[in-house]
Amino acid sequence: MGGRVQGVGYRAFVFNLAQQYRLSGVVQNLTGEVRIDAQGETGLLDAFAAALVSAAPPLSRPHVVSCQLIPLREAGDFEILPSAESLLAQIHVPPDNFLCEDCRREMLDPEDRRYRYPFINCTQCGPRYTLITRMPYDRPNTTMSDFALCPACLAEYSDPHNRRFHAQPLACPVCGPQLDFVAVHRQANENASRDAALASCVAAIRRGETAAVKGIGGYHLICDALNPAAIAQLRASKHRPHKPLAVMFPWQGEDGLQRVRDELQLDAVAQAALRDVSRPIVLIPRRADSTLPDSIAPGLNEIGTMLPYSPLHHLLLDSFAGPLVATSGNISGEPVLTDNAEAQARLGKIAQSFLHHNRTIARPADDSVLRVIDGKPRMLRAGRGIAPLEIDLPFALPQPLLAVGGQMKNSIALAWDKRAVLSPHIGDLDAPRSLEIFEQVIADLQQLYDVKAQAIVCDAHPGYAGSRWAAKQGLPLHRVLHHHAHASALAFEAGLEKTWLTFTWDGVGLGDDDTLWGGETLSGRPGAWRRVASFKPFRLPGGERAGREPWRSAAALCWECGLDWHSSVRDAVLLKSAWQHGLNAPVTSAVGRLFDAASSLLGLIDTASHEGQGPMLLEAAATDEAAQHDLAMTDLPLHKNDNGLLVADWTPLLHALRRDEVPVAKRAMQFHLSLANLIVKQAQRIHADTPFDAVGLTGGVFQNRLLAELALRQLAAAGFEAHLPQLAPCNDGGLAFGQLMEAAHRHG
């Protein structure tokens, strides 16, 4: 049997199933697969074979690799053999799992020996990816190897009838990991261990402090989500004045969602996403009567929401009895911290206390993030519970490929034979620790899957840290244009056999003409994309700084059109002079910068404190109910340039945005409607000359639910089949997978 059959209780399942059908034989873990030899009555064997898939444990994903007759042996018992290595490894690395209901029930039972034990687990729950050091997945090959099983745990571990049979993270209060509380900012340092540590942490949070709490894939910075002063202190100390904070809600009610319903507008799709086994963060609109402070997500109407997924989180939330801010325990843009001493050293100016534990985290895994768009949960960040994301390919690669992704929201991908794996989110590759984890994940994935890359795929931008690293590895190197990678990732997910018209709209990425693309429409399929449409280019004053200073994009659009632009920004006159002379003013067609300009021209923001803040505020402004009435779209002209490229002129948008007599909400909504209308207009114009099968919408701009849903609705009304990514992020977190697809079709 192949697929996800290790670390999920599959051998014990096979053993008990064989006994149910009165079979003899053996089951054995090989490297990534499970070998089953079974003999018995023909009818019972057939039923057994069918049940191996249909009745498999919930977390397993088994499939039959091969089935053949074997010589009849002397009948005996059915046995579980020790693990063995196989010549052709088909390894599947399981992601980290949430706390199952059986273990949660035991943890809350005063009569159970694991009562209130924050590291309870079984074969159907608990950490996996973040504690595996090598394969096969056996306890000596995990960070649990330092914890010798006590007699009671060993008996469970050795009993095939027990649901903890060969549960590698198995532990109990006698033999397993323990908590350690440290308060670092009081006159007398306070320390506590075990259950007292948890109580001390809860008390600190009740006092309005920030606690750094070590979880499964790294630390969270945690404070009271209903305490504005505590939130303000966290924001000030982390230098994160506006970026939305995730909120973890206590498990309450029959389905665990009662407390969430009190604060947020839950529909069936969001409910299912929250309760999914991956336990992601889901962006959910807040209720009008929500008691959550506006400072959790300033200027926005959605809250990043998650349920507790580890036993420690359940105990913490149950004890606190209210929602908690649970944001990544990191320095902005870096991977989450995992080491106790390093976390205390680097987060000591943010957190007043630390809730550590002594189970080593082999590698970081930040929380996954989803947003419901057009009735489906869409991936914004692949992380804990979802990644490593294993993807089956419909073709075989001639050699193993490693793709190193982009500069922002980096993740990496590894592909070989008919398989690909997307790593968890790493972070922005502009900090030493990000590069360190980037290199560790590259090494770890190859070691865990027993695959050695023979070629590397990177972004065409030579200045990206991943591209520089790739160029030094001495392997064949394939450079892929940023937007070709976006398009190829979507084409794989929605149909490689189709001919595509794909709108790849984002911030900026290097194009083949050495300008900064970001508003491109590509025609074709992976390995054969052709740029057929774009936006009127403009020069970005200050280059990369424009991404964090939306006023620069606003000024650029005004200057391009010869319009006055008034600002209190210092040195604006000098900046315009440099812009006029083309000094540090690269040419771009990026729609992401148009969103920045619009947010500034509407007075929503001039300088952003985090990436994407301007567009997020613009979308939130447009969803005001007042914006839904008496709207007229702004028609954007299309013309072909000398190279035959269909160019959209954004100039009318600029005039509409500057109409101060029109309410901000209406102008924001008009901006979104106009861009959605342009997508349909471009598609119709291009289809008339060059027919295609389907339309794709991808790139970071389409994280915007309002724009994506407007465009999808209008495309469908115009008779087009349209798709938005769901499997991998449409932002740069999905670039690595797209790089693989583009390189495979170009060179395969």
N, C-alpha and C positions, 0 to 999 in steps of 0.2 A: 504494500500500500504506500502511495506517495501523498504529497500535499502536506498540510499541517497536521502531523500525526505524532509529534513529539512535544512533550511539555504540556499535554492536554489530557492526560489520563487514558491514552488510547490503548496501551498494552493491557491495563487492568480491565478496560472495557472488553477487549477481545477475549481475555481469559474468562471473564464471567459469562460472556456470550457463548463461548465454546462449552462451558459447563451446562448452560441452559439447553443447548442443543445436543448434549451428550456426545461431544466430540473429543478425540485425543489429538495430540500434536504439540506444536510449540509456537510461540510468538517471540520475536527478537527485534530490538532496535538495531538497525544498521545506520550508516551515516546519512541521516536525513530521511530514511524510509523505515518501514516496518515489514519484516518478513513473517508470513504466517504459513505454517504447514498444518493442515487439518485433515482428519480422516474420520469417516462415520457413514451413516446411511445417506444415500444420494439425496433424498428429499430434504433431510436436515442440513446437509452441506449447502444445498441451493438456498435455503432460507437463511443460513448463517452468512453466506456470501452477500446476499442482498442487504442484510442488517448491518454489515460492516460499514456501509455508507449511510443507509436510511436512518439507523438508530444511533449513529456515532455521537460522542459527547458534544455539547453545544459549541465549545470553542475549537473543535477540530474541523478540518476541511479536507477529508480524505478522498482519494480517488484510486481506482485500481490501476496499477502500473502494468502488471501482467498476471495472467492466470493460466496455470498449466497443471496437467496431471503429474503426480509423483508416485514412486513405487510405494505399495502398501507396506506398512511396518507393523510390528507387533503392537497391538493396542495397549494403551496405558493411560496415564493421566495427561491432562493438558498442562504444559509447563511454560513459564516465562524464563527465557535464557538471558544471560548477561549481554549487555550491548557489545557490538562488534563493528569494526570498520568495514566499509565496502569499497570496491575499486572505483565505482562510478558514483560519487557522492551526489545526492539530490537533497541538499540541505534546505530546511525551512526554519528560519529563526522567528519564534513567536514574539509578538509585541507584548508589552506589559498589560496585565489584565486588571479589571476592577474587582472589588470585593463581592463575592457571590452571596446570594441570600442565605445559603446554608451556613457559611462562615459568619455572616453578620448576626444571624440568630444565635449561634453558639457564643459569639463574643459578648452578647447582651444577656446571656443566661448565667445568673450567679452560681448555679450548680456546676457549670462547665469548667474544666481546668484551664481553659483559655479565656476565661471571663475578663473582659476589658484588656485583652492583650493586643497591642497595636500592630502586631506582625503576623496575625493569624492568616492562614491561606490553605488552599488545597489544590488539587490538579486542575480545578476550573477557575482559579483566580490567583492573583498575586503577581509580583514582578517577574519578568522574563528577560527581555532584551537588555535591561539596565543592570542585570546581575550575571549574565552569561559571559564567561571569559573565553571559552572556546567550545567547539562542538566535539563529540556529541553532547547533548544537553543532559549531563549527569551532575550530581551534586559536587563532586570534586572539581568540576569545570565551571563552577560559579563562585561568586563572592561569599556564598554560604559555606564554603569549605572550611572556614575558620570556626564554625559552630558545630561541635560534635553533638550528634543526636543523643538525647537522654533515653533511658530504656523505654519509656512510654511512647515517645515519638518514633523510636526505632521500630517498635512493634507495629505502629500504624504504617510506617514507611514500607515495611516488609510484607504487609498483608494485602494480597490482591483484592480482597473483598472490601477493603477500606478505601474511602474516596481520597485518602492521602497517600495511597500506594505510589511510591516514587514521585511524590510532589517535592521537587528539588529545593524549593525555598522553605520547606517544612521547619517549624520551630514552635516553641512554647515558652512560657515565662521562666522555666527551669534552664533551658539550654539555648535559647535564641537571643536575638538582638534586644537591646534595651534602650530606653530613652534617657536623655541627659539634658537638663535645663540649666542654662547659664544666663544670669542677668549681668550685663556688662557696664551699665551706666548708673548704677546706684552707688552710694557711698560705701556700702559693704556689699561686695558681690554675693549674689544669692545663687546657690546651686541646689539641685534636687535631681533625683533619679526615679526611674520606673513610674508608677502611677502618680507619685507626688510631682514629678516633672510636668506631666500633663496639667495637673491642677495649678501649678505655678504659672504655666504658660497662659491658661485661661484667665487667671487673676490679672496677669500683666496686660492682657488685651482689654479686660474690663476697665483697667485704669487708663485706657486710652493710648497704650503703647503699641509700637510695631514689633512684632515677633517674626524672626526668620525661622521657618519651620522646614525641616528636611523631610521630603516625601519620597516618592518612588524614583523619579527621574531627576531630582534636584530640589533646591530650596524654593519656597514661596515666601514673600513678604506679606504678612497677614496683620490686619487690624479690623476694628469694629466697623462694619459697613454702614451702620446707622449713626456713627459719631463723626460729624463734620470736622471737629477739631483734630481727631486722630487721622482722618484722611488728609487734612491740610498738612499735618506734620509729616506724614509719609511722603506726600508730594514734594514738600520743601526739601526734605533730606535726600530724596532720590533725584532731585532736579528734574521732576516730571510734572510740570504744572498743569498739563491739559490732557495728556494721552489717557484714553479710557482705561479703567481698572476693571479686572474681572472680579465677579462676585461668586462665592461658593455658598450655596444655600443648604441648610440642614435637611436631612431626609425626614419628611413629615407626611403623614397621611398614608393611605393604603398603597399608593403608587410612588410615594416619596416626593410628590410635586406640590403639595398643598401650600407650603411657604412660598414657592415660586409663583403660584397662581395669585397669591395675595398682592404681589408686586408687579407682575408682568402679564402681557397679553399672550397667552399660550394657545397655539393651534395644534392640531394633531401632528403635523410634521415636526414642529419644534419639540413637542413632547417626546416623540419617538427618538429624535436626535439626542436629546438630553439623557434619555434612558438607554441609549445604545451602549453596547459592551465597551466601547472605546471611551465613554464618558468624556466627550469633548467639551470645550467652551462653545456655546451657541449664542449668537447675537439675537436678542429678543426685544421687541418693543416694550417699553414700560407702560404701565397703566397710568391713567390720569391721576388716580389717587395713591400712587406709589409713595411710600415713606422713605425710599432711598434718596439720599441727598443728591442734588444736581451735580455736586463736585465729583461724583463717581465717573461721570462721562459728560464733562462740561459742553453744553451746546448741542448735545446729541440726544436722540430719543430711543436709543437701543442700549441694552446692557449686556456685556459679555457674561454669560451665566453658565455655571456648572454645578453638578451634584458632587458630593464627596465620593471618591473612588477608591481610596485606600482605607484600611481599618483605622489608621491614625486620624485621617480626616473625619471619619464618622464619629469617633470618640470626641474629637476636638469640637466639632459642630454640635453634637448632642449636648456636651457639657456647657458650651457657650449659649446654646438655645437661640441662636439668631444668625443672620447672614454675616459672612466675613469677606472683606476684600482679600483676594488671594492672587497677587500679581507675581510675575517671575522674579525670583531672587537672583538678580544679576546686575551688572553695570550696563546701562542702556545699550542695546544692540548686540551684546555679547550672549553666548550660550549661558544657560542657568548654571549656577555654581553647584558643585556636588560634594566637595571635600569639606569636612568639618572645620579644620583650621583655616583653610583658605576663605571659606564663607565668613567666618568670624572676623578675619582680618580685613576682608574687602567690603563687607556689609556692616561693619561695626559703626559707621557714621550714619547708617540708616535705621538699623534695628536696635532697640533697647534690650532685647533679650533673644536668646536662641534656644530652639528645641531641636537638639541634635539626636541622632541615633548612630549606632556603631555597625550598621550594615553598609558595607562599601557599595557605592554606585559605580559601576564599571564605566559608564559613559552617560552623558546627559541626555534627557528627553523632555523637552518642554511640552506643555499641554497643546493638544490639537485645537484648532479653531474652525468653526463652520458658520456659514450664514445661509439662511433659507432664501433662495431666489427662485422665482417662478415655480414655487411649490416643491422644490427639492433642496436638500441640504448640500451646499457647495463648499468644498474645501478651501479655506483661506490659509491654513497652516497645518501641515502634516506633522504630527508629533506623537507623544505618548499615547498608547492604545491603538494607534493606526499604523505608524511606521515602526520598523521597516515595512514599507508597503510593497508587497510582492505582486508582480504583474506578469501574467502569461502572455507571451508573444505569439502571433500567428505565423511567424517565420523563424528560421534558425539563423543565428549570427555566425559568420565565418570565424570570428575570433572575439574573445571577451573585450568589452569596451567599458571604460570609466568616463563618466561625464561629470564635470566639476561645477556646473551651474553658473550663477551670476555673482555679482558683487553684493547685492542686497538680498535679504531673506534667503540666504544660501542654503541649499541642500545638495547632496551629491547623489548620483545614481550609478549602479553597476549592472551590466547586462552580459549574458552569455547564453549560448545555445538558444532556447526558446523562453528565456526568463529575464526579467528585469526587477531591480529592487531600488526603490526611492528611499533615501535615508530620512530620519527625522530632521526637522528644522534645525539648522546650526546657528544662523544669525548673519549679521553684516560683517563682511571680511575686511574691516578697517581697524581691527584691534588685535593685538598679539594673541589674546586668549582665543579669539574666534579662529584665527589661523591654526592655533595649536589643536583645537577640537576638530577643525576641518581635516587636518592631516591624520588625527587619531581615527576619525570615522572612516576615512578612506582606507586606512590600514586594517581597521577592525572588520569592515564589511568583507574585504577580500579574504581575511583570515577565517572569519566565521563561516562564510559560504564556500571556502576552499577554492577560490577563483582568483587567478592572477591576471590583471588587465594586461592586454598586449597592445592597446592603443588608447589614447586619451582624446576626449572631445571637450572643447572649451568655447567660451564666447569669443567672438571676433575682436572684441575690444582688447588691445594688448596691455592696457593699463589695469585691468581687473586683477585682483590678487590671485584668483583661481587660474587665470590665463597665464600669469607669470610663473606660478608654481608648475603648471602643466608643461610649460616650455623647458623647464629644467630637468624633467624626468627621463630624458633620453629615449622616449617611446614615440612611435609615429603619432603625429598630432593633427587633429581635424578641427578647424575653426568654423564655427557656425554663427551666422548672423542672429542676433538677439531675437528678432521678430519671426524669423524662420523657425526658431525653436518653439516659440509660443504657438505658432500655427500648427507645427507638426505634432505637438502634444495633444492638441484638440482633435486633429484629424485621426490620430490613433484611437482615441476614445470613442469618437462618433462615427468612424467608418473610413478605413484606409482605401476602400474601393471607390469612394466618391471623389468627384472633382469639386474642389472647394473654392468659395469666395470667403476669405477670412479677414475680419477686421481685427487688427492687432494694435490696440490703443493702450498706451501706458505713459510712464514718465519719459525716460529717454533710453535709447539703445543705439549703438553704432550701426549705421547703414553702409551699404556697399559704395556709396558716394562720399563717405567720410563725414557726412552730416549726422546729426542726432535725430534719428527717426523716433516716432511715437504716435503717429496717426495714420498708420499704413493699412492699405487693403491689398491682400495678397491673393493671387489666383493660382490654382494648380493643386498640388498634393506634395507630401513629404519628398524631399530630394529634387523637386522641380517647381519651386515657387517663383512667381513673377509678380513684381510690384506693379499694380495697375491703378492705384489711386492713393492720394495722400492729402495733406492739408497745405494751405499756403504757408510757406516757411517764414520764420521770423528769427531775429537774432536775440539770444538770451544774454542780457547784461550781467556780467559776473559769473557766467558759466554755471558750475555746479551749485553755487550759492543760491541760485534761483529756486532750487528744489525746497529750500527751507525758508525762503523769503518771497512769498507770493507777490508782493508789491513789485518785484523786479519784472515778473511776467506781465503784470498789468501795465507797467511803464513801457515795456517793449512794444506791446500791441498798440498803445497810444502813439508812441513815437513812429512806429511803422506807418501809421495812417495820417501822420502830421497833425495829430490832435494834442491839445494841451494836457499835461498830466501834472496835477498839483499834489505835492507831498511834503510832509514835514521831515522826511528822511534826510539825514545829513549827507552831504556829498552827492546829492542827486544830480546836480549840475555837472560835476566832474564825471559822474558815471555816464551821463548822456553823451558827453564828449568822447569818452572811451568807446561807447557803443557806436557812435557815428563813424569812428575810425576803425571799427572792427577789432578792437583790443579786448581780449577775453570775452568775446561775444559770439559764441558758436551758433551756427544756424541749426534750427530745429523745426520739426513738424509735429511736436508732441502734443497730443490731446490732454495729457496730464497737466501740462503747463497752461493750457487754455482753462482748465478747471481752476488752477491756482489763480490765474488772472481774474476770472469771474468772481472768486471768493473775495479777492481784494477790492475789486471795483464795486462790489455790493457792500463794502464796509464790514465784512465778517472777520477779516484777519489781514494783517500785513506781514507779520513775521510768525512763522510756525514753530512750535516747540517740539513737534514730532512729525515724522514723514506722513504725508497724506492728510494733514489736519485741515487744510483749506478745502479740498474736495469733500471731506466728510461733513464739514459745516455747511457746505453748499447743498449737499443732498438733504441734510436735516432741515434746512430752511425751506427747501422746495416741497417737503412733505407736509407742510402746514396746510390745514384744510382750506384756508383762505386762498391758497394758490391754485385751487382746483377749478375756479370759476372764471368765465369770460377771458379765456386765454387765446391768443393768436400766435401761431408758430412763426418763427423767423426763418424765412427761406434762405438757404445758403447756396450761392451760385456755384456751378460746376463748369470748369473749362479744361480743355486739354492743352498742356504745355507743348513746347517744341519737341519733347521726347515722347509724346503720346501719353503722358501720365495725366490721369484725371485728377484735377486739383480742386479741392473745396476751399472756398473763400470764407474765412471766419469774420470778415469785416462787419457784416450786418449784426452779428452777435455783439460786437463791441458797442455799436450804437444803441442796441436794445438794453444792454447792461447799464449804460450811463443815463438812462431815463429816470432821474431821481424822483419824478412825480409818481412813478409806479411802485407799489409796495415791494419790498425786498423778496418776499415769498413768491410773488407772481413772477418777478424777473428770474429768480432761481429756477422755478418750474419751467418757464419759457425756455431757458437755456437747455434743460434736459430734453424737453420735447423737440426742440430744434435739432439737436444732435441725433435723436432717435429717428426723426424724419429724414435727416441726411443719410443715415444708414440705408433706409429703404430706397431713397432716391438714387444713391450710388449703385445699389444692387440691381435696380431696374435698368439703369443706364448701361451697366456692364453686361448684364444678362442678354440684353438686346444684341450686343455685338459678339459676346463670347459666353455661350450658355455654360452653366455649372449645375451641380446637383444639390448643393446645400450651402448655407451660410453659417459661418462660425464667428463667435464673439469671444475674444480672449485678450489677455493683457490686464494689468492692474486696474485700468479704468473700469473694467466690467465687474469689479468687486462692488461697484455702485449698484445697489439693487434697483433703485428707481430707473436709472438709465437702461439697465439690462432688461427689465421687465417691459418697459415702454418699447424698446427695440424689438424684443421677441414678439410682443403682441402685434406691432405694426408689420413686421415681416410675415407673420402668419396670415394676417389679413390680406397681404399682397400676394399670397400664394407661395411663399418660400418656406422650405424646411430649414429651421434654424436651430443651432446648438450652442450651449454654454458649457464650459468644463464642469465636471463633478468629481471625477476620480482624483485628479491632481490639481493643485492650486492654479488659478488663471494668472496669478501674479508671478513674481520671479521665483517663488518656491517650487514651481513646476518646470522651470527652465531646464534643469538637468535631464529630466525625462524627455523633454522635447529635443534636446541636443542629441540624445541617443537615437531617437526616431529619425531625425533629419540625417545624421551621419550614416545610419544603417541603410537608408534608402538611397543616399547619394553614393555610397562606396560599396554597398553590399551587393 
